Amino acid sequence: MREVCSISLLQGICLRSLKTCPGFDLVNEIVIQPRESLDGGANWTLAAIRPRVGNQVLREARDTIHMLQTTYELMPEDVAAKANRRHA
């Protein structure tokens, strides 16, 4: 069972976790994008990392990102709000 949290809380959790990964020391912002969960997968994705990091740095952080996506999920209202904006 994943821990349910808001977008702002999840962004903070992701930022703190990723700053422990090599190459993320200068990162100061993580942007989370809600998405529909497919087959029990994560209902969010990392939409942006600022300042940007290289592809190799992202690949090396893949395990941390996967752990975050399997540990946390967005509140249903955050995902629904994204869906409502898309259909408006």
GIBELBEL-V516692 format. One record per run of one state. SS is the DSSP state (~ for helix, > for strand, _ for the rest). FROM is the first residue (numbers start at 1). LEN is the number of residues. If there is no record, write none. Layout:
# GIBELBEL-V516692
ss={SS,SS}
from={FROM,FROM}
len={LEN,LEN}
This chain:
# GIBELBEL-V516692
ss={_,>,_,~,_,>,_,>,_,~,_,~,>,_,~,_}
from={1,3,6,7,19,29,35,44,51,55,61,62,72,75,76,88}
len={2,3,1,12,10,6,9,7,4,6,1,10,3,1,12,1}
